[in-house]
Amino acid sequence: MKLKIKIHKLTKISISNTYMYLKILSNFLPSNVGFNLIFISDDYMQKLNNQFRNINEKTDVLSFKSSEVDSLGDCFVAIDYVKNL
């Protein structure tokens, strides 16, 4: 089974290099699992951070494990925040 990565873009910023990075990342992950990679705005990330961690601040990445056997879970990336690191 191949590595399954679903990309969800919930922000207007370009993610043109994403596939190159995912190809590199796929070398380090088991081939029989998948995960969701979700690009979001800084404001939405702040809302998620507040909702799940009770920290009302922006952050770069939040990840959530999955209850499904063949999924590593969801990884939310605040792309604008990350670009400014």
Summary of the structure (lengths in Angstrom):
residues: 85
radius of gyration: 13.4
end to end distance: 35.3
largest distance: 39.7
contacts: 205
relative contact order: 0.24
helix: 31%
strand: 29%
